[in-house]
Structures are given as C-alpha cells and as structure tokens.
Amino acid sequence: MATNFDFSDISSSNPIDNNAENSALGATPDKVKESRASKSSIDPRTYNVTLTDPVSPMVILFGPPSCGKTMTLVRLTRFLSGQYDFMPDQAFKNSDNDEYQKLCSNFNAAVGSDAAAQGTKYIDFMLLRVNDKTNGRTLCQFVESPGEFLFDPKKPDEPFPAYLNQIIASNNRKIWLVFLEAGLSQTERFDYVRKIQNLKSVINHRDKVIFVVNKIDLLATRSFIMSPTEINMGGLINYANGLYPGLFESFTRKGIFWTTRCFDFTAFQTGTYVVSRDQDGKEYKSFQSGHDSHPARLWSIIKKRVRG
C-alpha cells in the first residue's frame, strides 16, 4: 500500500447498526456482558494469566464490545485451517473450575460449526497458538478477550485490566489488531481515540499496529467495496479518519518533505448471518464465510509483521 495519504477530516458519517453482527448472533451487548459475568466470580480486570511461550509473537485483538473481534478470529481460523493448527493454550487462564478447559476442548468443533453463536461462545477469553502443520512450530499466538474489558463506552477511563498489562510487559513481540467501530456515537469514538492513544503510550515502540475496519459490507462503508477482491483503501482511510479525528496522526511521523505511517490499515468482512433451523426445528443464527480475499488480506499483513 502507499505510504502517504491525505488525512483531512470529513464532516459527516453514515450511521450503522452498532450491534449488527452481535444481533445476527442472537445476542445484545448487555446479554453478552451478563453471560460473561456469570461465567466466573473472578474479576477479569484483576485476573492474572500465565504466558508459557516468551518467544512467539503475540497478536492481540483490541476493540470495543460488538466490533466483531471474535468472529474475525473464527473466520481467520477457518481460512487458515489447511496450513495451521490453532491450539488453545490450556495454561493461559488458571481458573478454579474446569470452565476454561471446556472452552479449550470445544474450540475446534465450535469454530467449524455453521452456528455462529457457538464460535463466539467458545472464544471468550483465550490464547491460541498458531502452529505450522509442516513442522509443528508456533508462528504466533492470538489473544482474544471481551471487548468491555478493553474499552467500555460507558466507562471509557477504566484502566487496562491486569492481564493486558501482563501481556504488554512480556518480552514477546506484539502485533495489535485495533478494530474501528463505525457504529459508536461521536462521543464514544472520541473516547476510543483517547483509549487507543493511551495504549500507544504504554506499549513498546517496536510493537506493530494494524487498524481493521470491520463489517465493511454494512451501509456506511459498502461503497468502498470496488469488487469482492478490491477495496478503495484510500477513500476508506479518509472516512475512518473523519470518524476518529487525530487517531492516525498519533501513529504517523512527519518531516518537512516526508510522511511515514507507523501502522497498517485494512478492511474486513467475516461473512453473512442468516436464520436457520436445526434437525429439531429449533431456530438459530447460521454463519456462512464471506469471500476469502478478506482473511487473505488480513493474514498477509499479520504474517508480514509477525516475521518482522
């Protein structure tokens, strides 16, 4: 991609359904938060995790609730399943019950199901090793956790949780997938910019950042889709800059005659969500993967940054 963009603000943006993907999964943010809160009596904001691999790069998904982080990981897992094994790290979360172990045991079956809600149920708070099938080596580690623990629009100034600070302090190289949610209100978007800038202030300057505009197929951003394999990235980044003023400038170095982006930028679409019925006639939300160009594009950037 080109290294120079016009970062001029835009004056308006099209509203979209903030909860489109979660609604398709049959869950509202409040229900998601309630279900997660009921899973464990341990406060995730103070929870310590175990990082058993101090070498392999970590890819951390960062974004607000309902932004589609989990289904993005489900889509990547499906797309890469022929080349890589995604192995949940059973030591990552040492809870007093067997809940996390059940999540790990059911992971592969869940992401392979067309019942999209099952995929989100079993990728809740997890570290996944990505192992090359040809030699068994770990290429990287994905870290997924609930969005409300990373940025809660109702509590935008909440400190980062303990487990995230552990990850930040680890010696692993890190790639941050930062999701941009077009459906947030203007105030929430401004708060989110401050949160991301706060993150930038505490991570290592060698860490890599990839901004991901998810749900590219929705009303506000579908005009940037030129074809199933082509996105108008220049127009999209200008649009995103209008939604999140000052965000990209925080990750840009400028001289008198030059400008350097210290981040990557891409678009993503997981797929479609339709109502289906199981063999007993019970209704559920079915997930069909979208065009492979989306995970291929995102994985190409991730792999490039993972390899340095």
N, C-alpha and C positions, 0 to 999 in steps of 0.2 A: 504493500500500500504506500501511497505518497506520504512524505514526512511533513508536508506543510498543508495547513487547512485555514480557511477563513473562520475565525472564532467569533464572528459577530453574533450578537443576540438576536433572537426572533421574538416578536411581540406577542404571539399567541400560540396556543396548542390545542389540539382536538381532545376533548375528554373521552376517556375509555373506561370500561368497567374494570375497576381495580382488582376485582375478585374473579375475573373471568375464568382463569384456569382452576382456581380452587372451587368455584361454583360448579364447573364441569366435573370436578372430582366428588361433588356431593358434600362439600364442607365449606363453611364460612370461617373467616379468621378467628372468630370467637369460639366456634366449635373446635377448631384445630388447637387453639390455646388451651381450652378446657380439657381436651383429651390428653394433651401432652402433660398438663399439670397433674392429671390424675394418675399418670403412669408411675410416678416416683415421688416420694416425700422429700427427696434431696433437691435442694435449690440449685439448678444448673448454673446460676451466676456465681456460686461459690464452689462448684464441683471441680475437683482436680482429676485430670486424665493421665493415663500412662502412655508415654511415647516410647515405643520399643525400638524404633528404627531412627537413629540420629543422623542418617546419611541421605536417604532417598528424599528428593524434593517433595514438598507438600503443596497441594493445590487446594486452597481454601475458598469455598463458596460463601460470598458475603452479600447480604441483601435483606430488605425488609420482608415481613410476612406477605405471603401471596404473590411474590415476584416470580415464582416458578423455578427456584433453585433445585428442588428435589426432582421434579420431572425432567429438568435438564440433565441431571446426573443419570436418571433412568434411561433417557434417550442415548446418552453417550455410552452407557454400559451395553445397551443392545447393539449399537453400531459397531463397537469395538470387540464384541464377544468372540469373533473369529480369530483375533490376533492376541487378545489379552484375557487373562483371568482376573476378575475383580473379587478380591478376597477380604471380607470384613476382618478387621483386627480385633480379636476377642478380648485382648488385654486392654484395649483403649479405655473402656468405661468399666470400672470395677464397682458394680453396684452390689447391694446386699441381697438382691434377689436374682433370679435367672432370666429376668426380662430381656436384658441386653443380649444374652446368649441366644435367646429365641429369635431376636431380631437378626443376629448374625446367621443363624441356622436357616432362616426362612428367606434370606436376602435374594438368592439367585432365582428361587421359584417365584418370588413376588414380582421381580422386575421382568420376568418372562411372561407374566400373565397379561391378558388384554384388559384386565380390570385395573385401571389406572390407580384407583384409590389404594389398592394393595401395595403398589410401588411406593407410595408416599408413607404408608403405614410402617413399612419395614426399613425405610431410610429416614430416620428421625434425628438421631444424634450418633454419628458413626464415622469411623475412619476406614477407608477402603484402600487396600494395596492393589496397584495395577501391575500384574506380573506378566512378563513376556512369555507366551506359550512355547517359544522355540528354545529358550534357555532357563526359564524359571526366575529370571532376575526381576527385581522390583524396579519399574521405571519411575513411578511416582506414587504418592499417597493422596487420595481425595479426602477432605474433611467436610462433612455436612452437619449442620446444626440448625435448630429452629430459628427462623428469621427474627422473632420477637426478642431473642437474646442478643442479637447483633444490632438491630435498630428497631426500636419500638416507637412508632409515630406518636403514641400517647405519652411516652417518657423518653423524649429524644436525647436528654442529657444523662441518661443512665450510663454508668461506667461500663467498660467492656467486662464480660464475665471472666472468671478466673481461668477457665480452660483456654480461652482465647489468648490471654496473657501468657499462659504456658507455651502455647504454640508460637507466639511472637518471640518469646525469649529463647526458643530452641535454636540449635545450630543448623538446622535444615535450611536449605534454600527454599524460598517460598514464591508461589505464584498466586496472586489474589484475583479471583473472578468476582468482579463487582457488578452486581445486577442493577440496572436502571429501570425504575418502575414509573412508567408514564402516568399511571392512574392515581398517584399520590396528589394531594392538594398542593397548592403553591407553597403554603407554609411548611408542609411536610417535606416537600422537595428541598426547600432551603435548609431545613433542619438536617436532612440527609446529606447535603453537601458538607455541612459542618462536621457531621459524623465521619464522613469519608476523609475529610481533611485532618480530623483528629487521628484517624487510623494512620494516615500518611506520616504524622508526626512521631509515631511510636514504632513503626516498622523499620526494618533495615533498609538503608538507601539502595542496597543491591536487589531488594525484592522487586519482582515484576508485577505489574498491574494490567489486567485485561478487563476493559469495560464491555459488558454484554447487554445490549438492548434486546430483551426477550419479548416473546409474543409479537414478533414483527408482523404477523398476519392480521393483527387486530386493526380496527378502524383508523386509529391515529397514525399508524405507521405503514400500513399496507401499500400506500402509494410509492414507497421507496423500494418495493419489490419490482424489479425490471423483468425477471423471469425466475423460474424455480431455482436457478443456479447463480443469479446475478442480483446484487443489492446495490442501490445507489448510496454507497457509504459516505461520500462527501456530503450529500444532502441530509443523510440521517444524522451525521455527527453535528451538523449545524442545528438541526432540530433538537437533538439531545442537549446541546449547549444552551439553547433557549429555555429548555425546561429546567436545567441545572446550571444557572449562571455562575461562572467562576470555577466550576469543577475541573474542567480540562486544563485551564490555565495553571492550576495548582500542580499539575503533573507535566508542565511544559517549561523548557528552558529557552530563553530568548537572548539573542545578541543583537548587535546593530544590523547585521546583514543575514542573520540566520535564526531559525526556529527549530527546536528539536522536541518531538513528542517523547515523553518518558512513559508511554503506555501503549497498549494495543487496544483496538476498538473493533467490535464486530456485532453482527445481528444474529438472532437465533429464533427458531421455532421448533417446538417439540413435536407437534402433530395435531390431530383432531380428537375431539372428545364427543362421543355420541351415546345416547341411551340404548342399552341392550338388555336382554333378559337371559338369565341362566337356564339350565335344563329344568329347573323347578318353576320357571316363570317369574322369578324374582328379578326386579329391575336393578340394574347397576350401571355405572358410567364406564364405557369402554374406551380404551385408548388405542388409536392407530398412529404409528410413527409417521412423521412427515418426511419430506424429501431429504435424502442422505447428504445433500450439499451443506445443510446446516451443521450437523455434527462433524462432518469432514472439515469444514472451515474452522470451526472452533478447536477441534483436536489438533489441526495443523499448527495453530498458534500456540496452544498449550505445549505440544511436543517440542516446538522450537525453543520455547522458554525453559522447559524442563532440561533440555540438553545444553542450555547456556547460550 
